[in-house]
Amino acid sequence: MNWLWIIIVGLVLGLVARAIIPGKQSIPIWLTVICGILGSILGNAASGWLGVADTKGVDWTRHVLQLAGAVLIVFVGDVVWATVRGKRRDRI
């Protein structure tokens, strides 16, 4: 059951990250899910490093860091995917 939640959270974070990034991303949905999962892991690690991982109530800071991580990973993933597929775009 944990794997299902990991995939759902990765999908939601990846799709929201794609909506935040301007322009059209060329990565497939499966890569969006993986980037969302990696962004979630990155955000959780950052919240631990900042000492805000365990708070009472809703962990808004952790969620914002997860989303920021997902935006970063989706952006990098899109650039790498376009480069590997031979459709390199100068986005950086």
BELTA-V114954 format. One record per residue. RES is the residue in one letter. SS is DSSP state (2 for helix, 1 for strand, 0 for the rest). PSI is psi in degrees with one decimal (NA if undefined). D_LAST is the distance of its C-alpha to the last C-alpha in Angstrom with 2 decimals. Layout:
res->(RES/RES)
ss->(SS/SS)
psi->(PSI/PSI)
d_last->(D_LAST/D_LAST)
This chain:
res->(M/N/W/L/W/I/I/I/V/G/L/V/L/G/L/V/A/R/A/I/I/P/G/K/Q/S/I/P/I/W/L/T/V/I/C/G/I/L/G/S/I/L/G/N/A/A/S/G/W/L/G/V/A/D/T/K/G/V/D/W/T/R/H/V/L/Q/L/A/G/A/V/L/I/V/F/V/G/D/V/V/W/A/T/V/R/G/K/R/R/D/R/I)
ss->(0/2/2/2/2/2/2/2/2/2/2/2/2/2/2/2/2/2/2/2/0/0/0/0/0/0/0/0/2/2/2/2/2/2/2/2/2/2/2/2/2/2/2/2/2/2/2/2/2/2/0/0/0/0/0/0/0/0/0/2/2/2/2/2/2/2/2/2/2/2/2/2/2/2/2/2/2/2/2/2/2/2/2/2/0/0/0/0/0/0/0/0)
psi->(-32.0/-37.5/-36.6/-44.5/-37.0/-43.7/-41.7/-46.3/-41.4/-41.0/-47.8/-47.7/-40.1/-43.2/-40.2/-40.2/-41.5/-33.7/-30.6/-38.4/128.3/150.3/-179.1/129.8/142.6/10.7/146.4/168.7/-36.1/-35.1/-30.7/-42.3/-45.3/-42.3/-37.9/-40.4/-46.2/-37.4/-36.9/-43.4/-42.7/-42.9/-39.0/-40.4/-43.5/-38.4/-33.0/-41.3/-33.4/-9.5/22.1/19.2/-34.5/103.0/163.6/139.9/-150.6/132.3/74.3/-40.1/-42.7/-41.1/-39.9/-40.7/-36.4/-43.8/-42.0/-40.9/-40.7/-40.4/-44.7/-47.6/-39.8/-41.1/-48.9/-42.1/-38.4/-42.7/-44.8/-43.6/-44.6/-36.8/-44.6/-39.0/-3.5/13.5/52.0/131.1/141.1/90.6/-16.9/NA)
d_last->(38.22/35.51/33.37/33.70/32.45/29.50/28.53/29.18/27.15/24.23/24.54/24.80/21.92/19.66/20.80/20.47/16.90/16.14/18.06/16.15/12.61/12.55/12.87/14.47/13.69/15.35/16.50/20.28/22.28/23.34/19.83/19.25/22.44/21.52/18.18/20.32/22.90/20.60/19.14/22.78/23.73/20.99/22.14/25.73/25.20/23.55/26.48/28.88/27.44/27.70/31.18/30.77/31.13/34.79/35.77/38.57/37.78/34.39/31.55/29.17/27.13/26.73/25.76/23.10/21.68/21.86/19.96/17.23/17.13/17.06/14.14/12.12/13.62/13.33/9.58/9.39/12.40/11.16/8.41/11.30/13.86/12.49/12.27/15.72/17.18/16.32/14.38/11.04/8.66/5.80/3.77/0.00)
